[in-house]
Amino acid sequence: MTIRLSAEQAEALHTVATVDGMAVTQVIRAAIAQHIEQRKVDPAFQDGLRERIERAQLLLVSEKK
């Protein structure tokens, strides 16, 4: 996977990684994992997820007919 960062974001990320004694990829993976965990417990996200699942199920049912 490739991500594009502004020069400022890349510099800040590199600084955080260096200060924390981590590789940039470790910082990115930790940030992604933290974001996913926060979204999992967000009620608004859960509502949106349920709606998306329901729409997908409706599409699958209508395709079988």
C-alpha positions in Angstrom: 0.0 0.0 0.0 1.2 3.5 -0.8 0.3 6.7 1.0 1.1 10.2 0.0 2.0 12.8 2.7 2.7 16.4 2.5 6.3 17.4 3.2 5.1 18.7 6.6 3.3 15.5 7.5 6.3 13.4 6.4 8.7 15.5 8.5 6.4 15.4 11.5 6.0 11.6 11.2 9.7 11.1 10.9 10.3 13.3 14.0 7.7 11.4 16.0 9.2 8.0 15.0 12.7 9.2 15.8 11.8 10.6 19.2 9.8 7.4 20.0 12.6 5.2 18.8 10.4 3.5 16.3 10.4 2.9 12.6 8.1 5.1 10.6 6.1 2.0 9.5 5.6 1.1 13.2 4.2 4.5 13.9 1.9 4.3 10.9 0.7 0.8 11.9 0.1 1.9 15.5 -1.9 4.9 14.3 -4.0 2.8 12.0 -4.7 0.2 14.7 -5.7 2.9 17.2 -8.0 4.6 14.6 -9.7 1.3 13.8 -10.2 0.5 17.5 -11.7 3.9 18.1 -14.1 3.5 15.2 -15.3 0.1 16.4 -16.7 1.6 19.6 -18.1 4.8 17.9 -21.9 4.5 17.9 -22.2 6.6 14.8 -19.8 4.4 13.0 -21.7 1.3 14.1 -24.9 2.8 12.8 -23.3 3.5 9.5 -21.8 0.0 9.3 -25.2 -1.6 10.0 -26.8 0.5 7.2 -24.1 -0.5 4.8 -24.5 -4.2 5.7 -28.3 -3.9 5.3 -27.9 -2.3 1.8 -25.5 -5.0 0.7 -27.9 -7.7 1.9 -30.7 -6.1 0.0 -28.5 -6.0 -3.1 -27.7 -9.7 -2.7 -31.3 -10.7 -2.2 -32.5 -8.7 -5.3 -29.8 -10.3 -7.5 -30.9 -13.8 -6.5 -34.5 -13.1 -7.8 
